[in-house]
Amino acid sequence: MLDDSDDISDDIHPLFHGAPSSTEFKKLRKRIVRQVREAIETYGMIQRDAKWLVCLSGGKDSYTLLAVLHELKWRGLLPVELLACNLDQGQPGFPATVLPEFLTRMGVPHRIEYQDTYSIVVDKVPQGRTYCALCSRLRRGNLYRIAREEGCSAVVLGHHRDDILETFFMNLFHGGRLASMPPKLVNEDGDLMLFRPLAFVAEEDCDRFARAMNYPIIPCDLCGSQEGLQRVQVKKLLDDWESRSPGRRQVMFRALMNVRPSHLADPNLFDFLNLATGAAPEGPDDGLPPQLR
């Protein structure tokens, strides 16, 4: 891991040129780099000489992902080939020249792909329903195709810690299941890995980082145009919890990494039928941590 002795100001990738020199920004940058390295190591994402398709939407999260991965590669800490990819989905008013010009100026290998999924989504989704599910499926299918064409072994997405938590609560409240977006996943066809190296990074840190670097952020006008989305509602709920109890999000994320199947109720996950006395217990029968008893 990076430690306090690491110099982050001299030998840098072009994506970090013009970085603020303030102590606050240096701490932010070091924290994000450390957390990305920790996620990559924790979930075993590196296969030497692999090639990653790094998905770049133009949002704050994907810019942060791109910069940190290239910083790690620049330092010899990420022995994989990186190919940035933007899927232009045909949204009206999308600034098509922004990302190609930015990536060329930064010296980042990239591929820009145009596929008008916007028209399909608007046509197929009934009025009043959210676009996100169909839009995501179409986007993911195209990204998998591009990854195969480019000889990539992994598709790398910019979902951060807060995205993962929001998805967990959406599944809990609306889907009737305990599930989220895992940091590492094999696609349905079994030929590609899907990685989320920002899994330990807070959304607020991505926002502060990308804006401090003055990256040309492009908003999503498709889902961003809809009111009352379930994800927006969950986000507001988490924001309220965080304001009342700072650090709540981090505690909840740690819970996703500390699951006790015997203290839930899924008979497919734990063998309750054959549970008998004399077996070593996993913990107290109330299922609560000591500080809450």
N, C-alpha and C positions, 0 to 999 in steps of 0.2 A: 504494500500500500504506500501511497505518498505520505510523507511525514512533513513536519514543519521545516525541515532543512531543504526541501525540494525547491529549486529555483523555477519560477513560472513566468519569468519576465524577459529572458534573453533569447534562448533558442526556441522559437515557437513556430507553429504552423501558421500560414497566412490567415486562416480563419480567426486567429487571435490578434492579428495586427490591429492596433488602435484600442486595445483593451484598456479600461480605466486603470490608473495606477494606485487607486485608493486601497487602503488596508481592508476595508469592508468588501470590495469586489474580489480581492485576492483570496480572502477567506471563503467567499461564496464559490469562487471557481475551484478552489482546492477541495471543498466539501463535495461538490458535484462530481468532480473527477474521481475522488475517493469512493463515493457511493456507486458510481458506474463500475469501477473496477471490482468492488465488492460483489455487486450483482453478477457480473460476468464470471467471477471465480466461484461464487456460491452455487450457481446453477450450471457450471461446467459448459459455458457457451463456446469456448475456443477449441477449434480443431485446427491445428497448424496447417498453413497454406490453403485454408478455405477462402471462399469468396462470399462476401455479404452484400446483399442488395439493401441499401439504407434508404428507407422511404422518407421523402421530403415533401411535406405538404405546403410548406411556407409558413407554418404556424410556429409559435415560440418553442413548443416542445421538440419538434423535429429539427429546428435549428440548433437547439442545445444538444440534442443527440448527435447530430452531424459533427459539430465542433469538438465535442469531447472524444468521440471515437477517433477522429483524425488526430487529436492531440495525443491520445494513447498510442496510436500507430506511429506518429512522428517520433515518439520517445522510445519506440521499440518494445512497447508493452502489449501490443495487440498484433500478433503475427498473422493477420489475415488481409486479404485484398478488399478494398471498400469501393463500391459503386453506388453513387447517389442516384436516386430515381424519383422523378416527379411525374405523377399521373394527372395530366390535365383532363378533367372530367367534363369539360365543355360548359362550365357554369358561366352564365352571362356576365360580362364585365371582368372575367378573370384576367389579370395582367400577365399574359403569356410570356412576355420577354424578361420579367423580373428575375426568375430563378435561373434560366440559362445564362443570363449576363452575370449574375452573382457567382454562380458556380465556376464559370470560365475565368472570371477575375480572381477567384480564390484558388485556382489551379486544382479544382476537385473533379476527378473523373465522374461523368454523369450520363444519364440517359433521360430524355424528355419524351414521354409517350402521350399521344392525344387519343382519348377514347370518350365519345360523347355518352357517358352514362347518365348525365344530368337529365337529358330528355327522356330516357327510359324510366328513371325514378319518378319524375313528375307525371309521366303518363300512366304508370302502373299503380302508384300509391293513391288510394282513395282520398278525397278531400277530408281533412281533419285528422288523418293518420300521420305518423312521423315517418320521415324519409330515411332515418339512420340505418335501419336493418337492411333494407334492400341496397342502399348506397354502399354500405360496408361490404356486403357480399359481392357486389359487382367490382368494387375496387380491389378486394382481396383476390378475386379470380384473375384479374388482369395482372396484379403484382406477382402472383405465382407463375403465370405464363411468362412474364418478363424475366423472372429469376431463372427459369429453365432455359430460356433463349440465351441468357448471358452466362450460363454455366455457374450460377450461384448455388450454394448449398443452404443458404439461410436468407430469410426475409426479416429485416430488422425494423421494428416499429417504435414510435416515440411515446408510447403510453407510459405515464409516470405513476407514482405511488397513489395519487389521488384518483386517477382514472380507475385503478385496480380496486380501490375501496368503493368508489361509486358503483362499479359494476357488481361488486359483492352485494351491496344493499339493494340494488335494482333486482337482482335475482332473489334476494330474501323477501322483499316486499311484493314483487310482482310476478316472479317466476316460480316461487314455491320450492326453491332449492338453494343449497349452500354451494356457490360456485363463483369464480371470478375469472379474470384474465391472468393466466399463469405467466411467469417470466420466461418460461421455455416450453415449447409445444411442438409436436410433430403434426404437420398438416394431414388432412383426411386421406390423401393419396399415399402418404408415408414416404415421400421423396424429398421433402423440404423441412427444415427447422424454421420455427418462428421465435424470434428473440425480442425481449423487451428490456434492454439494459438500463433504462431509467426507472426500473421498478422500485428502487429505494429513494428516488429523488422526489421532493415535494414540488407540486405545481407552482407554488409561489417562487421557488428558487429558479425554475425554468423561465418564468416570466421576468424576474429581475435580471437574470443573466442575459437573455436574448435582447431585452430592451437596453441594457447597459452597453451591449456590443453594437447596438443600432442596426441589427439585422433587418432586412426589408420584410416585415411580417405581413402575411396575406391572410385575411379572415376567411372563414368558410361561410359563404353566402347561402348555402343550401340548408343545412341544419340550423344555422344561425338565424334563419329567417322565420323559424317556427317558435311559437309560444307554448308554454306549458309542458315542455318535454319532461319525461320522467327523470332523466339524468339531471336536468336543471333543478328539479324539485329535491332530488337527493343531495345535490351539491349544496343547496341552501340549508338543508338540514344539517349536513356535516359542518358547514360554516358556522352555524349557530352553536353546535356542540363545541367546536374549536374555540369560539369566542368566550364561551362560558368556562371552558376548561382547556387552556392552551396545552398542546401536546397530545390531545385526544386522538388525532388522526394517526400519530405514530404508534400509540398504544394499540389501536385497533389493527394497524397493519402487522404489528408483531404477533397479534393473535392469529392472523392467517398463516403464520409460520410456526405456530405452536398448537397444532390440532390434536385433540384427544378423542379418537373414535369411540372409546368406551363410555365417554361422557356425553355423547350425542344420542341419536335414536335410529340410526340407519342400520337395519339388520344385514344389509349387503356389505356394509363397511366393517362391521364388528360382529363376531360370532356370539350373539346373545343366547342363542339356543343351547349352546354347549358350555355356557358360563356356569361354573360350579364353585362351591366353597372350597377354600384351600388354595385357590389361584392367587398369585401375587397381585394386589390392587395397583391401579395406575395412580391413585390419589384419593383424597377424601371423598366420601360419597355425595357431598353437596356440590361438587364440581367447581367450587369457588377457590380463587387464590387466597393465601393466608390473610392478606391485607383487607379482604372484603368479608371475612367471617366474623 
